[in-house]
Amino acid sequence: MSPIDDDGMSRRKFMRQSAVLSLGLAGTPISTLGQQPVDSRTKEGRTLNANSQEMLTRFGLKYPIFQGAPGGEALAVAVANSGAMGAVSLTWDTPEQTFDVVTRMNEATEGNYYANYVLHFEPKSLDRALEAGCPIIQFSWGIPKKYIVAKVRNAGARLGIQVSSKLNAEKAMQLDPDFLICQGLEAGGHVQATLPLADTLQDVLRLAGGTPVLVAGGISTGQDLRLAIESGASGAVLGTRFMATKESDAHDVYKNSLVEANEDSTVYTICFNRDWNAAHRVLRNSTFLDWEAEGCPDTGSKPKEDDVVAEHPVYGKAMRYETVPPMQGHEGALEEMAMYAGQGVGQVNDLPTAGELLERLWREFERS
Ligand SMILES: Cc1cc2nc3c(=O)[nH]c(=O)nc-3n(C[C@H](O)[C@H](O)[C@H](O)COP(=O)(O)O)c2cc1C
């Protein structure tokens, strides 16, 4: 498989189509667009759709914003306690670590956070997460089997599923989820989607009916959020934008690279596949450029693939082409590691606290 680089095109396409869609709303029967009627106004006159309102009430949120899974516990707590949906990634935690993370999250928040499991891997710690009282489980990279859904339901937890096509949205809806996340090719990190948001969102919304759908991929500003909501989504998932905050556990080198990047800095690739062979979106860095210059060879023939690029006191050695990004505590050639970023990274220009960021996103949403 050769790397695909669409140079920011999919994000621009979504923004254009969303703008057309929202302009077209006046006088258009909303049901024909698969959208719910707009029935509420913020104090500045900006509208939220009915699904979005309902979602805020159902999940006890102030903002229709979910954090993407990465970033660590401190970020998840800060996001949740500022009125949005926090997130922790539990795919790679042991059952005991998971029990402790969920216990601490329950103590530190009002329960407005979710735990993500990437179903490409066995969700080994799910039982312990549920036992500890995790309020919401969200799966990505696969549709959970019925017995897994039964575990979630029997524990009284809510269920979210990430989809990226009409086909997997149909399958997900058979499981009666509490929300869907529709990921697009614009997203940072590992990208389950093979199509831009603009190509899948309306199909997913139609299939979801009254179930809230959040869009994920390339959303960095309040204006982006407005376009997403005016396209019929109930809210948005922000991954890259939250990585560039004070509380995130990303290394400063990674955070500063996000701030310095522009909208053409990312690439959709399979370069960093040493421990998980899946497509991802990262900043173009020297590891990627050297590999590309050699014709994107397969594992076994990649340039300098036996290099240890960094070390971490807890996570140990990081090899070149490994999936681990530079995190606090890493030392070494950090710029050469995978620095995940979505196509909205050009709008990431500072490192606010999560609370400051949410207030700003909402101001921008209301004024846009
Ligand atoms: C550093 C990083 C790590 C991620 N890790 C996960 C993960 O563990 N599980 C998952 O489902 N998605 C993961 N994602 C994807 C996010 O959940 C989300 O789909 C994506 O960040 C949205 O696009 P954006 O980064 O442009 O906001 C990750 C994204 C980033 C940037």
The ligand as an ORCA input file, in Angstrom:
! r2SCAN-3c Opt
* xyz 0 1
  C      -2.427     11.503     19.481
  C      -3.703     10.829     19.073
  C      -3.991      9.565     19.601
  C      -5.205      8.927     19.282
  N      -5.514      7.734     19.885
  C      -6.714      7.158     19.651
  C      -7.115      5.976     20.337
  O      -6.397      5.447     21.196
  N      -8.329      5.439     20.027
  C      -9.167      6.000     19.098
  O     -10.249      5.489     18.850
  N      -8.815      7.129     18.442
  C      -7.636      7.721     18.704
  N      -7.303      8.894     18.053
  C      -8.264      9.482     17.100
  C      -9.241     10.401     17.849
  O     -10.111      9.642     18.656
  C     -10.086     11.242     16.861
  O     -10.768     10.419     15.943
  C      -9.230     12.235     16.089
  O      -8.259     12.810     16.909
  C     -10.115     13.316     15.488
  O      -9.396     14.096     14.591
  P      -8.576     15.433     15.005
  O      -7.315     14.923     15.623
  O      -8.350     16.111     13.710
  O      -9.406     16.209     15.972
  C      -6.111      9.543     18.370
  C      -5.805     10.809     17.838
  C      -4.628     11.458     18.179
  C      -4.355     12.828     17.607
*
